[in-house]
Amino acid sequence: MLFAVHYLENNTPVLSQCLERIPEVDEDLKIKGRQGKVVNVVQIEECKYHVHVVLEKVNKKQALLKDDKKKRR
């Protein structure tokens, strides 16, 4: 039997999948290349589940500071 599993982060949909197995609380997973952990699993209907996850923060690199001391030609 397949279950419709909707992954949510801060009530924002991240991913929806049809799975044979429902993720468990405190299970580690990887969504879109980001590590995450299952916080809560809520059954909405017979075959529909909402899985609340916490994903790692994306560290954006700061742009290099521009060196304005050099003269332009």
Residue pairs with C-beta under 8 A, 6 or more apart in sequence:
1 20
1 47
2 18
2 19
2 20
2 47
3 18
3 19
3 20
3 22
3 47
3 48
3 49
4 16
4 17
4 18
4 47
4 48
4 49
5 16
5 17
5 18
5 19
5 22
5 23
5 49
5 51
6 13
6 15
6 16
6 48
6 49
6 50
6 51
7 13
7 14
7 15
7 16
7 17
7 31
7 51
7 53
8 14
8 50
8 51
8 52
8 53
9 36
9 52
9 53
9 54
9 55
14 31
14 32
14 53
14 55
15 31
15 32
22 41
22 49
22 51
23 29
23 38
23 41
23 51
24 38
24 41
25 38
25 39
25 40
25 41
26 37
26 38
27 37
27 38
28 35
28 36
28 37
29 35
29 36
29 37
29 38
29 53
30 36
31 53
31 55
34 55
34 56
34 58
35 55
35 56
36 53
36 54
36 55
36 56
37 53
37 54
38 51
38 52
38 53
39 52
39 53
39 54
40 51
40 52
41 49
41 50
41 51
41 52
42 49
42 50
42 51
42 52
43 49
44 50
